[in-house]
């Protein structure tokens, strides 16, 4: 299996905290911690972030509230095979939530 997939984390503006769906999905959110979107892609994470911001196969929260890639949270994990990326996307979201982050995954 070729390692060509990536997980990525996008920092979201605190304005996302005004979204009821986001709050409901993050009952353990610790005030002051970052809000993030966690995803996976076969593209370079920078290209994928640009696509989100341009509305191409985009998540609404990233389009509206995405600030930057938080490379410090994922760069060391990439690249990986597709199945590993699927697993890591969920696992990373769980781990960040456990630390008090506000997390959105599509």
Beta strands, then each sheet from edge to edge (+ up, - down):
strand 1: 6-12
strand 2: 35-41
strand 3: 66-69
strand 4: 102-104
sheet 1: 3+ 1- 2+ 4+
end
